[in-house]
Amino acid sequence: FNSIKSEQKHNLNYIKIDFNDDVLNSVLSKLYELEIQSLVIEGGEKLLTSFINANLWDEARIFVGNKYFKEGVKAPHFPFKPIEGIQLGDTLLYYYKNS
């Protein structure tokens, strides 16, 4: 997605959208037109927060380890209760579903 051109080259699609408009819904609408049914958002914090605040998410999986990082980007605030938690070695995987 970009603000300059719509073009297809080999297996690469450039899709022009208006970044002054509602970007998230523009992207999701275009993905729907292209019959893309799943989208994985892996961050960063601003992008994840945008989807969370707009309530544009179905499922979330959050890994929580026992290591503390003194620097880096904080995870977004996620005030929901997990459906389940699974222990994977020294890591917990929490699964959330949007109702």
N, C-alpha and C positions, 0 to 999 in steps of 0.2 A: 504494500500500500504506500502510495506517495502522492504528492500534490502536483506533479509535473505532467505525467503521461500515462496513458493506457496503451500497453503494447505486449505482444507475445513473441518471445524468442525461444525457439526450441522447447524446452520443458519449463521455461521461466515466464511467469505472468507478472507484468507491472499493472497495477490497478490504481487509477487516479481517483482520489476522494477529496472532498472539501474539508480541510482541517479546521475551518472556522465553524463548521457545523458540529453536530453531535457525533464525534469520531467513533465512539464505541458502537453505537447503533448503526452507523454507516458501514463499518467493517462487518458487523454481524449480519446485516441485511445482504451485503455483497456475498458473504460466505454462504448464506441461505440460497441465494440465486444460483450459486455454483454447486449447489447440492452437497456442501460440506457440512456434515452433521456433528462433528466433534472438534473442539478447539482446546488445546492444552496451553494454559498460561503458566509459565514458570518464573514469573517475576521480572523485574524488580518490584520494589516496594510501591512505587507510584502506580505502576500498571495494575498490580494486584489490588491495591486500595481502590482504584477507579472501578474495577469490576465488582468488588465487594460493596462499595457505597451505592452503585447503580443497581444492586441486586441482580446482576447479570451472571449468575453462577448456579450450577446444578449440584456439583459435587466438589469436595475439596479433600485432599490428602496432605496431612502435615506430619513431617518427620521431626521428632524431638530426640536429640542425642544428649549425652552427658558431658559434652565438651563445651567450654565457655569461650566465646570469641570476644576479645577485648576491642577489636576494631571491625569495621565493615558496615554493611547496611542492615538495619533492623528489619525484622519481619513486620508486616502490617498487623494492626490490631484486628483480631478475629474473634468477636464476642459470642461465638456460637458453641453449643455443646456437641461433642462428638457422638456419633452413633455407636462407634466401637473403637477400641484401641488394641493394637496387636504388638506384642513384644517381638522385635527382630534383633536378636543379639543384645547389644547395649543401646539399641535405639527403639523408641516407641513410634508406631505409625498410627495416627488418629484419622478416622474416616468421618466426614461430615456430609450431610445431604441437606440441600436447601428445600424448605417446605413451602 
